[in-house]
């Protein structure tokens, strides 16, 4: 049973605030239930060494949680003089998922840097970050187009992500922290707006799960992502209609 008595397929309340910060080329505050993430996209007029002199661009991401984002304070990475393994894995995930939605050649030899800062965590921080990151990145791309720094639209498809799980034998979408803690299966599904798979992370926490359960998780995930894709379009508004075709 859900912690908040929602039906298993019902997503947590979703709120996305565009232009949440002043200086970034694109920014949103994305709230999924009690999880809140500030996502910004900044444009850097250079590329990593492996992209230099190729004429092609890059999209990368950084991810972190404020010390007070969880019930127990987490020390900042700087205090340990290294990035923790979880944050490193998540930011690599965000970067490669968002790159799937953009044509690097049309971006030109520049980098869009996505920063995902979790200010409050209650499950699904990586999936919320990915869904918000596409919006922020699309905003940055529109700024490049408006300023005539690029000639062609590099957006290939929207990218969105959802968390899924099996809790007490029940298939659920968009798990909060307490649901995630007791889930027998924990899954993250990332898809584009053509409903192609970008990434699936699905692990049995206690034992195994069946092909039938995998199919049910996937079906619910696809249904949930359709809702997120519609929410992205709504937030971006009419000025992005042509770019998202």
DRENPA-3360 file (N, C-alpha, C; in nm, 2 decimals, always signed):
BEGIN
1 = XXXXXXXX = +0.08/-0.12/+0.00/+0.00/+0.00/+0.00/+0.09/+0.12/+0.00 ~ +0.04/+0.23/-0.07/+0.11/+0.35/-0.08/+0.12/+0.42/+0.06 ~ +0.23/+0.49/+0.08/+0.25/+0.56/+0.21/+0.14/+0.67/+0.22 ~ +0.10/+0.73/+0.11/+0.00/+0.84/+0.11/-0.13/+0.80/+0.06 ~ -0.15/+0.67/+0.04/-0.28/+0.62/-0.01/-0.31/+0.65/-0.15 ~ -0.21/+0.69/-0.23/-0.23/+0.71/-0.38/-0.25/+0.57/-0.44 ~ -0.31/+0.57/-0.55/-0.32/+0.44/-0.63/-0.18/+0.42/-0.68 ~ -0.15/+0.29/-0.71/-0.01/+0.25/-0.75/+0.04/+0.32/-0.87;
9 = XXXXXXXX = -0.05/+0.36/-0.97/+0.00/+0.42/-1.09/+0.00/+0.57/-1.09 ~ -0.06/+0.63/-0.98/-0.07/+0.78/-0.97/+0.06/+0.84/-0.93 ~ +0.11/+0.94/-1.01/+0.23/+1.01/-0.98/+0.21/+1.11/-0.86 ~ +0.32/+1.14/-0.80/+0.31/+1.25/-0.70/+0.28/+1.38/-0.76 ~ +0.23/+1.48/-0.69/+0.21/+1.61/-0.75/+0.33/+1.66/-0.81 ~ +0.32/+1.71/-0.93/+0.44/+1.76/-1.01/+0.42/+1.91/-1.03 ~ +0.52/+1.99/-0.99/+0.53/+2.13/-1.01/+0.66/+2.17/-1.07 ~ +0.66/+2.24/-1.18/+0.78/+2.28/-1.25/+0.78/+2.43/-1.27;
17 = XXXXXXXX = +0.87/+2.50/-1.21/+0.88/+2.65/-1.22/+0.99/+2.69/-1.31 ~ +0.96/+2.75/-1.42/+1.06/+2.79/-1.52/+1.13/+2.92/-1.48 ~ +1.25/+2.94/-1.53/+1.32/+3.06/-1.50/+1.34/+3.08/-1.35 ~ +1.37/+2.98/-1.28/+1.38/+2.99/-1.13/+1.50/+3.07/-1.09 ~ +1.61/+3.07/-1.17/+1.72/+3.15/-1.13/+1.74/+3.26/-1.24 ~ +1.82/+3.36/-1.21/+1.83/+3.48/-1.30/+1.93/+3.46/-1.41 ~ +2.05/+3.40/-1.38/+2.16/+3.41/-1.47/+2.18/+3.29/-1.56 ~ +2.13/+3.18/-1.53/+2.15/+3.06/-1.61/+2.08/+3.07/-1.74;
25 = XXXXXXXX = +2.13/+3.01/-1.85/+2.07/+3.01/-1.98/+1.93/+2.94/-1.98 ~ +1.92/+2.85/-1.89/+1.79/+2.78/-1.86/+1.79/+2.73/-1.72 ~ +1.67/+2.74/-1.66/+1.66/+2.70/-1.52/+1.52/+2.66/-1.48 ~ +1.51/+2.56/-1.40/+1.38/+2.52/-1.34/+1.39/+2.48/-1.20 ~ +1.29/+2.49/-1.12/+1.27/+2.42/-0.99/+1.17/+2.31/-1.02 ~ +1.21/+2.18/-1.01/+1.12/+2.07/-1.03/+1.08/+2.01/-0.90 ~ +0.96/+2.00/-0.87/+0.91/+1.94/-0.74/+0.82/+1.82/-0.78 ~ +0.86/+1.70/-0.73/+0.78/+1.58/-0.74/+0.75/+1.53/-0.60;
33 = XXXXXXXX = +0.63/+1.56/-0.55/+0.60/+1.54/-0.41/+0.68/+1.63/-0.33 ~ +0.75/+1.56/-0.23/+0.84/+1.64/-0.14/+0.98/+1.65/-0.19 ~ +1.01/+1.59/-0.31/+1.15/+1.61/-0.37/+1.15/+1.74/-0.45 ~ +1.26/+1.81/-0.42/+1.27/+1.94/-0.49/+1.42/+1.96/-0.54 ~ +1.43/+1.98/-0.67/+1.56/+2.00/-0.73/+1.57/+2.12/-0.82 ~ +1.67/+2.20/-0.79/+1.70/+2.32/-0.88/+1.79/+2.27/-0.99 ~ +1.75/+2.29/-1.12/+1.82/+2.25/-1.23/+1.86/+2.37/-1.32 ~ +1.98/+2.39/-1.35/+2.02/+2.50/-1.43/+2.11/+2.45/-1.55;
41 = XXXXXXXX = +2.10/+2.52/-1.66/+2.19/+2.49/-1.78/+2.27/+2.61/-1.81 ~ +2.40/+2.60/-1.82/+2.49/+2.71/-1.85/+2.56/+2.68/-1.98 ~ +2.59/+2.78/-2.06/+2.66/+2.76/-2.18/+2.81/+2.80/-2.17 ~ +2.90/+2.71/-2.20/+3.04/+2.73/-2.19/+3.10/+2.72/-2.33 ~ +3.16/+2.82/-2.38/+3.21/+2.83/-2.52/+3.34/+2.75/-2.54 ~ +3.35/+2.63/-2.48/+3.46/+2.54/-2.50/+3.41/+2.40/-2.48 ~ +3.49/+2.30/-2.52/+3.45/+2.16/-2.51/+3.56/+2.08/-2.44 ~ +3.53/+1.96/-2.39/+3.64/+1.88/-2.34/+3.74/+1.85/-2.44;
49 = XXXXXXXX = +3.86/+1.81/-2.40/+3.97/+1.78/-2.49/+3.94/+1.69/-2.61 ~ +3.86/+1.58/-2.58/+3.83/+1.48/-2.68/+3.74/+1.54/-2.79 ~ +3.68/+1.65/-2.76/+3.59/+1.71/-2.86/+3.65/+1.83/-2.93 ~ +3.77/+1.87/-2.89/+3.83/+1.99/-2.95/+3.86/+1.97/-3.10 ~ +3.83/+2.08/-3.17/+3.85/+2.08/-3.32/+3.77/+1.98/-3.40 ~ +3.66/+1.94/-3.34/+3.57/+1.84/-3.41/+3.45/+1.92/-3.47 ~ +3.43/+2.04/-3.42/+3.31/+2.12/-3.46/+3.18/+2.07/-3.39 ~ +3.20/+1.97/-3.30/+3.08/+1.91/-3.23/+3.08/+1.96/-3.08;
57 = XXXXXXXX = +2.97/+1.96/-3.03/+2.95/+2.01/-2.89/+2.94/+1.89/-2.79 ~ +2.90/+1.93/-2.66/+2.89/+1.83/-2.56/+2.79/+1.88/-2.45 ~ +2.73/+1.79/-2.39/+2.64/+1.82/-2.27/+2.69/+1.73/-2.16 ~ +2.71/+1.80/-2.04/+2.76/+1.73/-1.92/+2.67/+1.77/-1.80 ~ +2.69/+1.70/-1.69/+2.60/+1.73/-1.58/+2.68/+1.72/-1.45 ~ +2.64/+1.80/-1.35/+2.69/+1.78/-1.21/+2.57/+1.77/-1.12 ~ +2.58/+1.69/-1.02/+2.47/+1.66/-0.93/+2.52/+1.66/-0.78 ~ +2.44/+1.73/-0.70/+2.47/+1.73/-0.56/+2.35/+1.75/-0.47;
65 = XXXXXXXX = +2.36/+1.71/-0.35/+2.25/+1.73/-0.25/+2.30/+1.83/-0.15 ~ +2.22/+1.93/-0.11/+2.25/+2.02/+0.00/+2.26/+1.94/+0.12 ~ +2.35/+1.98/+0.22/+2.36/+1.90/+0.34/+2.23/+1.88/+0.41 ~ +2.14/+1.97/+0.40/+2.01/+1.96/+0.48/+1.90/+1.91/+0.39 ~ +1.93/+1.85/+0.27/+1.83/+1.79/+0.18/+1.76/+1.67/+0.24 ~ +1.83/+1.60/+0.33/+1.78/+1.48/+0.40/+1.76/+1.50/+0.55 ~ +1.70/+1.41/+0.61/+1.67/+1.42/+0.76/+1.80/+1.43/+0.84 ~ +1.90/+1.35/+0.80/+2.03/+1.36/+0.86/+2.13/+1.44/+0.77;
73 = XXXXXXXX = +2.19/+1.54/+0.83/+2.28/+1.63/+0.74/+2.39/+1.55/+0.68 ~ +2.41/+1.57/+0.55/+2.51/+1.51/+0.47/+2.63/+1.61/+0.46 ~ +2.75/+1.57/+0.49/+2.86/+1.66/+0.47/+2.88/+1.70/+0.33 ~ +2.92/+1.82/+0.30/+2.95/+1.85/+0.16/+3.07/+1.77/+0.11 ~ +3.08/+1.75/-0.02/+3.19/+1.67/-0.08/+3.32/+1.74/-0.06 ~ +3.32/+1.87/-0.06/+3.44/+1.95/-0.04/+3.51/+1.91/+0.09 ~ +3.43/+1.88/+0.20/+3.49/+1.85/+0.33/+3.56/+1.71/+0.32 ~ +3.53/+1.63/+0.22/+3.59/+1.50/+0.21/+3.70/+1.50/+0.09;
81 = XXXXXXXX = +3.71/+1.62/+0.03/+3.80/+1.64/-0.08/+3.78/+1.55/-0.20 ~ +3.66/+1.49/-0.21/+3.64/+1.41/-0.33/+3.48/+1.40/-0.35 ~ +3.44/+1.37/-0.47/+3.30/+1.35/-0.50/+3.26/+1.21/-0.46 ~ +3.15/+1.21/-0.39/+3.11/+1.07/-0.34/+3.06/+0.99/-0.46 ~ +3.07/+0.86/-0.44/+3.04/+0.76/-0.56/+2.90/+0.77/-0.61 ~ +2.80/+0.79/-0.52/+2.66/+0.80/-0.56/+2.64/+0.92/-0.65 ~ +2.69/+1.04/-0.61/+2.68/+1.16/-0.69/+2.75/+1.15/-0.82 ~ +2.87/+1.09/-0.82/+2.94/+1.07/-0.95/+2.86/+0.98/-1.05;
89 = XXXXXXXX = +2.80/+0.87/-1.00/+2.72/+0.78/-1.08/+2.60/+0.85/-1.14 ~ +2.53/+0.93/-1.05/+2.41/+1.00/-1.09/+2.44/+1.11/-1.20 ~ +2.54/+1.18/-1.18/+2.57/+1.29/-1.27/+2.61/+1.23/-1.41 ~ +2.68/+1.12/-1.41/+2.71/+1.06/-1.54/+2.58/+1.01/-1.61 ~ +2.49/+0.96/-1.53/+2.36/+0.91/-1.58/+2.28/+1.03/-1.64 ~ +2.28/+1.14/-1.57/+2.20/+1.26/-1.62/+2.27/+1.31/-1.75 ~ +2.40/+1.32/-1.76/+2.46/+1.37/-1.88/+2.44/+1.28/-2.00 ~ +2.46/+1.15/-1.98/+2.44/+1.06/-2.10/+2.29/+1.06/-2.14;
97 = XXXXXXXX = +2.20/+1.06/-2.05/+2.06/+1.06/-2.09/+2.02/+1.19/-2.16 ~ +2.06/+1.30/-2.12/+2.02/+1.43/-2.18/+2.09/+1.43/-2.32 ~ +2.21/+1.38/-2.33/+2.28/+1.39/-2.46/+2.20/+1.31/-2.57 ~ +2.13/+1.21/-2.52/+2.05/+1.13/-2.62/+1.94/+1.21/-2.69 ~ +1.90/+1.32/-2.63/+1.80/+1.40/-2.69/+1.85/+1.52/-2.78 ~ +1.98/+1.53/-2.79/+2.03/+1.64/-2.87/+2.14/+1.60/-2.97 ~ +2.15/+1.67/-3.08/+2.24/+1.65/-3.18/+2.37/+1.73/-3.15 ~ +2.48/+1.67/-3.11/+2.60/+1.74/-3.07/+2.66/+1.82/-3.18;
105 = XXXXXXXX = +2.65/+1.77/-3.31/+2.70/+1.84/-3.42/+2.64/+1.98/-3.44 ~ +2.50/+1.98/-3.42/+2.43/+2.10/-3.44/+2.45/+2.20/-3.33 ~ +2.50/+2.15/-3.22/+2.52/+2.24/-3.10/+2.64/+2.32/-3.12 ~ +2.73/+2.28/-3.21/+2.86/+2.36/-3.23/+2.96/+2.32/-3.12 ~ +3.08/+2.38/-3.14/+3.18/+2.34/-3.05/+3.17/+2.42/-2.92 ~ +3.08/+2.38/-2.84/+3.05/+2.44/-2.70/+2.99/+2.34/-2.61 ~ +2.99/+2.36/-2.49/+2.93/+2.27/-2.39/+2.82/+2.33/-2.31 ~ +2.71/+2.25/-2.29/+2.60/+2.29/-2.20/+2.63/+2.22/-2.07;
113 = XXXXXXXX = +2.64/+2.29/-1.97/+2.67/+2.23/-1.84/+2.54/+2.23/-1.75 ~ +2.49/+2.12/-1.71/+2.37/+2.11/-1.64/+2.41/+2.09/-1.49 ~ +2.35/+2.17/-1.40/+2.37/+2.15/-1.26/+2.24/+2.12/-1.19 ~ +2.24/+2.00/-1.12/+2.12/+1.95/-1.05/+2.15/+1.96/-0.90 ~ +2.09/+2.05/-0.83/+2.11/+2.06/-0.69/+1.98/+2.03/-0.62 ~ +1.99/+1.92/-0.54/+1.88/+1.87/-0.46/+1.87/+1.95/-0.34 ~ +1.76/+2.02/-0.32/+1.74/+2.10/-0.20/+1.65/+2.03/-0.10 ~ +1.58/+1.93/-0.14/+1.50/+1.84/-0.05/+1.48/+1.71/-0.12;
121 = XXXXXXXX = +1.51/+1.60/-0.05/+1.51/+1.47/-0.11/+1.41/+1.38/-0.04 ~ +1.32/+1.33/-0.12/+1.22/+1.23/-0.08/+1.19/+1.13/-0.18 ~ +1.30/+1.07/-0.24/+1.29/+0.97/-0.34/+1.28/+1.03/-0.48 ~ +1.34/+0.96/-0.58/+1.33/+1.00/-0.72/+1.41/+1.12/-0.75 ~ +1.52/+1.15/-0.68/+1.60/+1.27/-0.71/+1.67/+1.26/-0.85 ~ +1.71/+1.15/-0.89/+1.78/+1.14/-1.02/+1.68/+1.14/-1.13 ~ +1.56/+1.09/-1.12/+1.47/+1.09/-1.23/+1.41/+1.23/-1.24 ~ +1.39/+1.30/-1.13/+1.34/+1.44/-1.13/+1.45/+1.53/-1.20;
129 = XXXXXXXX = +1.57/+1.50/-1.16/+1.68/+1.58/-1.22/+1.69/+1.56/-1.37 ~ +1.67/+1.44/-1.42/+1.67/+1.42/-1.57/+1.55/+1.49/-1.64 ~ +1.43/+1.48/-1.58/+1.31/+1.54/-1.64/+1.33/+1.69/-1.64 ~ +1.38/+1.75/-1.53/+1.41/+1.89/-1.52/+1.52/+1.94/-1.61 ~ +1.62/+1.85/-1.63/+1.74/+1.89/-1.70/+1.71/+1.91/-1.85 ~ +1.62/+1.82/-1.90/+1.58/+1.84/-2.04/+1.52/+1.98/-2.06 ~ +1.43/+2.03/-1.97/+1.37/+2.16/-1.99/+1.47/+2.27/-1.98 ~ +1.56/+2.26/-1.89/+1.67/+2.37/-1.87/+1.76/+2.37/-2.00;
137 = XXXXXXXX = +1.79/+2.25/-2.05/+1.88/+2.24/-2.16/+1.81/+2.29/-2.29 ~ +1.68/+2.26/-2.30/+1.60/+2.32/-2.42/+1.60/+2.47/-2.41 ~ +1.58/+2.52/-2.29/+1.58/+2.67/-2.28/+1.72/+2.73/-2.32 ~ +1.83/+2.66/-2.28/+1.96/+2.71/-2.32/+1.98/+2.70/-2.48 ~ +1.93/+2.60/-2.54/+1.93/+2.58/-2.68/+1.86/+2.69/-2.75 ~ +1.74/+2.73/-2.70/+1.66/+2.84/-2.76/+1.73/+2.97/-2.75 ~ +1.80/+2.99/-2.64/+1.88/+3.11/-2.63/+1.99/+3.12/-2.74 ~ +2.06/+3.00/-2.76/+2.16/+3.00/-2.87/+2.10/+3.03/-3.00;
145 = XXXXXXXX = +1.98/+2.97/-3.03/+1.91/+3.00/-3.16/+1.87/+3.14/-3.17 ~ +1.81/+3.20/-3.06/+1.77/+3.34/-3.07/+1.89/+3.43/-3.09 ~ +2.00/+3.40/-3.03/+2.12/+3.48/-3.05/+2.20/+3.45/-3.18 ~ +2.14/+3.36/-3.26/+2.20/+3.32/-3.38/+2.35/+3.26/-3.37 ~ +2.37/+3.20/-3.25/+2.50/+3.14/-3.23/+2.50/+3.00/-3.29 ~ +2.38/+2.94/-3.31/+2.37/+2.82/-3.39/+2.26/+2.84/-3.49 ~ +2.27/+2.76/-3.60/+2.17/+2.78/-3.71/+2.06/+2.68/-3.71 ~ +2.09/+2.56/-3.66/+1.99/+2.45/-3.67/+1.95/+2.41/-3.53;
153 = XXXXXXXX = +1.82/+2.37/-3.51/+1.77/+2.32/-3.39/+1.84/+2.18/-3.35 ~ +1.91/+2.17/-3.24/+1.98/+2.05/-3.21/+1.89/+1.95/-3.13 ~ +1.77/+1.99/-3.10/+1.68/+1.90/-3.02/+1.63/+1.79/-3.11 ~ +1.66/+1.67/-3.07/+1.61/+1.55/-3.14/+1.48/+1.50/-3.08 ~ +1.47/+1.50/-2.95/+1.36/+1.44/-2.88/+1.36/+1.49/-2.73 ~ +1.25/+1.49/-2.67/+1.24/+1.52/-2.53/+1.29/+1.40/-2.45 ~ +1.34/+1.42/-2.33/+1.39/+1.32/-2.24/+1.32/+1.33/-2.11 ~ +1.27/+1.22/-2.05/+1.20/+1.22/-1.92/+1.23/+1.09/-1.85;
161 = XXXXXXXX = +1.22/+1.09/-1.72/+1.25/+0.97/-1.64/+1.15/+0.95/-1.53 ~ +1.13/+0.83/-1.49/+1.04/+0.80/-1.38/+1.10/+0.69/-1.29 ~ +1.08/+0.69/-1.16/+1.12/+0.58/-1.08/+1.00/+0.48/-1.06 ~ +1.03/+0.36/-1.05/+0.93/+0.25/-1.04/+0.98/+0.15/-0.93 ~ +0.88/+0.07/-0.89/+0.92/-0.03/-0.79/+0.81/-0.14/-0.77 ~ +0.85/-0.24/-0.70/+0.75/-0.34/-0.65/+0.76/-0.34/-0.50 ~ +0.65/-0.30/-0.44/+0.64/-0.29/-0.29/+0.53/-0.38/-0.24 ~ +0.57/-0.48/-0.16/+0.48/-0.58/-0.11/+0.40/-0.65/-0.22;
169 = XXXXXXXX = +0.47/-0.67/-0.33/+0.41/-0.74/-0.45/+0.33/-0.65/-0.54 ~ +0.33/-0.52/-0.51/+0.25/-0.43/-0.59/+0.34/-0.34/-0.68 ~ +0.31/-0.33/-0.81/+0.38/-0.24/-0.90/+0.34/-0.10/-0.88 ~ +0.44/-0.01/-0.86/+0.42/+0.13/-0.83/+0.51/+0.22/-0.91 ~ +0.46/+0.34/-0.93/+0.54/+0.44/-1.00/+0.56/+0.56/-0.91 ~ +0.68/+0.63/-0.93/+0.71/+0.75/-0.86/+0.72/+0.73/-0.71 ~ +0.81/+0.65/-0.67/+0.82/+0.61/-0.52/+0.88/+0.72/-0.44 ~ +0.82/+0.74/-0.32/+0.88/+0.83/-0.23/+0.99/+0.76/-0.15;
177 = XXXXXXXX = +1.06/+0.82/-0.06/+1.17/+0.76/+0.00/+1.13/+0.64/+0.09 ~ +1.03/+0.65/+0.16/+0.99/+0.54/+0.25/+0.94/+0.42/+0.16 ~ +0.88/+0.44/+0.05/+0.84/+0.33/-0.04/+0.96/+0.27/-0.10 ~ +1.06/+0.35/-0.14/+1.18/+0.30/-0.20/+1.26/+0.22/-0.10 ~ +1.26/+0.25/+0.02/+1.33/+0.18/+0.13/+1.28/+0.04/+0.14 ~ +1.15/+0.01/+0.12/+1.10/-0.12/+0.14/+1.07/-0.19/+0.01 ~ +1.11/-0.13/-0.10/+1.08/-0.20/-0.23/+1.16/-0.32/-0.25 ~ +1.10/-0.43/-0.30/+1.17/-0.55/-0.34/+1.24/-0.53/-0.47;
185 = XXXXXXXX = +1.19/-0.45/-0.56/+1.25/-0.41/-0.69/+1.25/-0.26/-0.70 ~ +1.37/-0.21/-0.74/+1.38/-0.07/-0.76/+1.43/-0.04/-0.90 ~ +1.35/+0.04/-0.97/+1.38/+0.07/-1.11/+1.37/+0.21/-1.15 ~ +1.46/+0.26/-1.24/+1.45/+0.39/-1.30/+1.44/+0.37/-1.45 ~ +1.35/+0.43/-1.51/+1.33/+0.42/-1.66/+1.34/+0.56/-1.72 ~ +1.42/+0.57/-1.83/+1.44/+0.69/-1.90/+1.40/+0.67/-2.04 ~ +1.32/+0.76/-2.10/+1.27/+0.74/-2.24/+1.27/+0.88/-2.31 ~ +1.27/+0.87/-2.44/+1.25/+0.99/-2.52/+1.11/+1.01/-2.56;
193 = XXXXXXXX = +1.08/+1.12/-2.63/+0.94/+1.15/-2.67/+0.89/+1.06/-2.78 ~ +0.98/+0.98/-2.84/+0.93/+0.88/-2.94/+0.91/+0.74/-2.86 ~ +0.92/+0.75/-2.73/+0.91/+0.63/-2.64/+1.01/+0.52/-2.67 ~ +1.13/+0.57/-2.72/+1.24/+0.48/-2.72/+1.31/+0.48/-2.59 ~ +1.37/+0.37/-2.55/+1.44/+0.36/-2.42/+1.58/+0.43/-2.43 ~ +1.60/+0.51/-2.33/+1.74/+0.57/-2.32/+1.82/+0.49/-2.22 ~ +1.75/+0.46/-2.10/+1.82/+0.38/-2.00/+1.72/+0.31/-1.91 ~ +1.76/+0.19/-1.87/+1.68/+0.12/-1.77/+1.77/+0.08/-1.66;
201 = XXXXXXXX = +1.74/+0.11/-1.54/+1.82/+0.06/-1.42/+1.72/-0.02/-1.33 ~ +1.73/-0.14/-1.32/+1.63/-0.22/-1.25/+1.70/-0.33/-1.17 ~ +1.69/-0.32/-1.04/+1.76/-0.42/-0.95/+1.66/-0.48/-0.85 ~ +1.67/-0.61/-0.83/+1.60/-0.68/-0.72/+1.67/-0.66/-0.59 ~ +1.61/-0.59/-0.50/+1.68/-0.56/-0.37/+1.68/-0.69/-0.28 ~ +1.57/-0.77/-0.30/+1.56/-0.89/-0.21/+1.52/-1.01/-0.30 ~ +1.61/-1.09/-0.35/+1.57/-1.20/-0.43/+1.57/-1.17/-0.58 ~ +1.46/-1.20/-0.65/+1.45/-1.19/-0.79/+1.32/-1.13/-0.83;
209 = XXXXXXXX = +1.30/-1.10/-0.96/+1.16/-1.07/-1.01/+1.15/-1.13/-1.15 ~ +1.02/-1.15/-1.19/+0.99/-1.22/-1.31/+0.99/-1.14/-1.43 ~ +0.99/-1.20/-1.55/+0.97/-1.13/-1.68/+0.84/-1.06/-1.68 ~ +0.73/-1.13/-1.63/+0.60/-1.07/-1.62/+0.60/-0.94/-1.54 ~ +0.67/-0.94/-1.43/+0.68/-0.82/-1.35/+0.76/-0.71/-1.42 ~ +0.86/-0.75/-1.49/+0.94/-0.65/-1.56/+0.85/-0.59/-1.67 ~ +0.77/-0.67/-1.74/+0.68/-0.61/-1.84/+0.58/-0.51/-1.78 ~ +0.53/-0.55/-1.66/+0.43/-0.46/-1.60/+0.50/-0.33/-1.55;
217 = XXXXXXXX = +0.62/-0.34/-1.50/+0.70/-0.22/-1.46/+0.72/-0.13/-1.58 ~ +0.76/-0.19/-1.69/+0.79/-0.11/-1.82/+0.66/-0.05/-1.87 ~ +0.55/-0.12/-1.87/+0.42/-0.06/-1.91/+0.38/+0.06/-1.83 ~ +0.39/+0.04/-1.70/+0.35/+0.15/-1.61/+0.45/+0.27/-1.63 ~ +0.58/+0.24/-1.65/+0.68/+0.34/-1.67/+0.65/+0.42/-1.79 ~ +0.62/+0.35/-1.90/+0.59/+0.42/-2.03/+0.47/+0.51/-2.01 ~ +0.37/+0.47/-1.95/+0.24/+0.54/-1.92/+0.28/+0.67/-1.84 ~ +0.36/+0.65/-1.74/+0.40/+0.76/-1.65/+0.49/+0.87/-1.73;
225 = XXXXXXXX = +0.58/+0.82/-1.81/+0.66/+0.91/-1.89/+0.58/+0.99/-1.99 ~ +0.48/+0.94/-2.04/+0.39/+1.02/-2.13/+0.34/+1.14/-2.06 ~ +0.30/+1.12/-1.93/+0.25/+1.23/-1.85/+0.36/+1.34/-1.83 ~ +0.48/+1.29/-1.81/+0.59/+1.38/-1.78/+0.63/+1.46/-1.91 ~ +0.63/+1.39/-2.02/+0.65/+1.46/-2.15/+0.55/+1.57/-2.18 ~ +0.43/+1.54/-2.15/+0.32/+1.64/-2.17/+0.34/+1.76/-2.07 ~ +0.39/+1.73/-1.95/+0.42/+1.84/-1.85/+0.53/+1.93/-1.90 ~ +0.63/+1.86/-1.96/+0.75/+1.94/-2.01/+0.70/+2.04/-2.12;
233 = XXXXXXXX = +0.62/+1.99/-2.21/+0.57/+2.07/-2.32/+0.49/+2.19/-2.26 ~ +0.41/+2.16/-2.17/+0.32/+2.26/-2.11/+0.40/+2.37/-2.04 ~ +0.51/+2.33/-1.97/+0.59/+2.43/-1.90/+0.67/+2.52/-2.00 ~ +0.72/+2.45/-2.11/+0.80/+2.53/-2.20/+0.71/+2.62/-2.29 ~ +0.59/+2.58/-2.31/+0.49/+2.67/-2.38/+0.50/+2.68/-2.53 ~ +0.42/+2.77/-2.58/+0.40/+2.78/-2.73/+0.53/+2.81/-2.80 ~ +0.62/+2.89/-2.74/+0.74/+2.93/-2.81/+0.83/+2.82/-2.84 ~ +0.81/+2.70/-2.78/+0.89/+2.59/-2.80/+0.83/+2.48/-2.89;
241 = XXXXX = +0.71/+2.51/-2.94/+0.63/+2.41/-3.01/+0.71/+2.36/-3.14 ~ +0.77/+2.45/-3.21/+0.84/+2.42/-3.33/+0.97/+2.34/-3.30 ~ +1.03/+2.38/-3.19/+1.16/+2.31/-3.15/+1.14/+2.17/-3.11 ~ +1.01/+2.14/-3.05/+0.99/+2.00/-3.00/+0.91/+1.91/-3.09 ~ +0.90/+1.95/-3.22/+0.83/+1.87/-3.32/+0.91/+1.75/-3.35;
% end
